Amino acid sequence: MIINELIFLVQTSVISIAALAALYLGKEALVAFICLVCIMANLLIIKQTMLFGFNATCADAFTIGATLGLNLLQEYFGRTITRKTIWINFFLLIFYAIMSQIHLAYVPSVADSAHDSFKAILGFMPRIVVASFTVYLIAQMVDYLVYGFLKHICVDRFLIARNYGSMMVSQLVDTILFSFLGLYGIVDNIGEIIVVSYFIKVVAIGIASPFVALSRIIIKK
């Protein structure tokens, strides 16, 4: 359905624009944006849709947005705050997972009508949760290292290309690791899952990367 592809374009664009707005507000806002987007990705990942003729989740744009935010953070505020943000984000994701399970542990009253909905959204399989958080940490560290390396050898040139390259590598790592750690033995064709998931992330990266050019204007102002 073409409507889903249009929504995907709008979603990715809005997240990218929000990353630039956070950059304009300063490094604290950008750190908060990265953490919020990662929590939203884990919260909204269970909804599935059809994109480009394939079954996909609705959360890939959030993953790309978080990586875009990290690249902007490293570009303009340095490697130290970027590395610290990765660990802050990891801590908050663990906190979110624990609090969501405590929330589900409450016995609902007879008047409650929301518990089953919360259970469907927050009641992830433990394997999926562990795989998601572990892969997140590894993929973001890969992006941090690759982007830092590209920035060093390019001497601060080719901003869009550096962003595109680091995200392509980190999201390939993310897709492969999560597919095997979280989905192996659950889905029929793990290879197809990897190819489809990575293809959709590549499309999202292609939509998000040009927005990075605007970051130079924002920083100058």
N, C-alpha and C positions, 0 to 999 in steps of 0.2 A: 504494500500500500504506500503510495507516494506521500500520503499525509504523515506517516511515521518518519520518513527520511527528512521531511521539512521540519518536523518537531525536533529531530536529532540535530539538524543544522542550527535551529534557534537555541536549543539547549546548550550546545557546545559554544556558540557565540556569546550567549549571555554569561556563561561561566568564565569565559576568557575576558570579557569586558569587566566582570566583577574582579578578576585578578588584577587588572590594570587599575581599577578604582582603589583596590586595597593598596597597591603600590603607591599611588598618589597620596594616600593617607599616612603612609610610612611603614617601617618594617614591622611594628607591632600589629598593625592591621593585616599585613600580609601573612604573618605567622598565624594569626587567628583565622584568617580565610583558609589557609592550608589545612589546619586542624578541623575546621567545620566541614570542608568539602570531603575530607577522608571519612569522617563519621557519617555523613550523608551517603557516601558511596556504600558503606557497609550496611546502612539502614535500608537503603532502597534497592539493593542488588537482587532481591528475590523476585521482583516483578520482571516478567519476560515479555518480549514483543517480537515483531518481525521487522528486520532491517535488511534491505537489499536482497530480499528473498531468503534470508537465513533467520533462524531463531536466535535471539540475543537478549542480554539483560539491558535494563534501562540505566545502568550506572557507569558505563564505560567513560562517558563524558566527564564524570566527577573525578575519576582516576587521572585522566589527562589534565584536568584543571589543577589538581593537587601537584602534579609534576611540573606543570607550567609555573605555578606559584613558587615552587622550590628553585626553579631555574632563575626566575626573576630575583628571588631573594639572594641567591649566590652571585648573580651578575652585579647587583647594585649595593649589597650590604655585606658581602664577604662569605667566606667558607665557614667561619666559626659559628655564626648565628644560624647558618643553614644546617650544619651538622647538629647543633643543639635542637633545632626545630624538629628534625627527624625523630629524635628521642622524646621530645615533648609530645609529639603526635602519637608515638607508639604508646606512651604512658596513658594518654587520654583515650585511646582506643581500648586499652585494657580496662580502664575505669568504666567506659561505656558498656563493655561486655558484662562486667560484674554487676553494675547497677541495673542493667536490663534484666538480668536473671533474678536479682533480688526483687525487682518490680513484679516479675511473673510469679514469684513465690507467695505473694499475698493471696490469701483465699478470698475470692470475690464474694460480695454479698448477693443476696437473692435479687436485689434491684439492679445489679450491674449488667450491662449489655456490651461492654467493651473488652472484657478479658480474652475472649476467643480471638478477637482481632489482634490484640497485642501479642497473643501467643503465636499467631500465624506469622507476624512480622518479626518478633524478637526471639522466637524459639528456634534459633539456628541449630543445626547439628554441630556438636563440639568439634568434629573434624574440620568442618568448613570454617569455623571461627579461628581455630588454631592455624589452619593453612592460610587464611586471609591475612592475619596479623603478621605471621612469619614472612610470607611472601612480600607484604608491604614493606617491611623493614629492609629486606634484601634488595628489592627493586629500587627503593629510594636511595639506598646507599650506592647502588650501581649508577643511578642517574647523577648523584652527587659527584662521584669519582670521574665518570665519563665527561660530564659537563665541565668540571674543573680542568681536566686534561685538555679538552678542546679549547677552552678559554685561554689556557697557557700557550698552546702551540699557535693559536690564531692571533695572539696578542690583541685581544679585545675586538677583533674584526669578525665579520660574518655572523652577526648575532642570530639571525633567523636560522641559518644553516646549523649553527652549534646547538640551538634549541631543538631543532628537528632531529639531528643526529643522536643526541643524548636520550631523547624521548623514545626514539625508535628502538634503541638498544635496551633501555630499561623496561619498556613495555613488552618487548619480546621475552625478556627474562621473567617478567611478571606473569605473562600468559602461560608460558611453558611450565613454570614451577607450580602455579595455582592449579593448572589442569591436572598435573600428576599428583600433587599433594592433597587436593581437595576433591577431585572428581574421578580419579582413576578407580575403576571397578564399579563406579556408579553409572557412568554413561557408556553407551555402546561403542562409539567411535571417538577415541580421545584425540586422534590426529585431526579429524574434522573439526572438533571443538577448538583446538589450538589455531587452526587456519582461519576459521570464521571469526573467532574472538580477536585475533591479531589484525585481521583485515579491517574490522570495525574500528579498532583503536587507531590504525593507520589513517583512516578517514578522519577521525576526530583530531588527530595530530595535525593533519593537513589543514583542517579548519582553524585550529587554535594558533598554529605557529605564526601566521602573518600578523596577528595582533601584537606579537612581541615587538615589531617594528615601531609601534606607537609608544612603547615604553620609553624610548629615547626622548620623545617629545615631552612625556610626563615628567621625567627626571630633570630635564632642562628647565621646565617651568618651576 
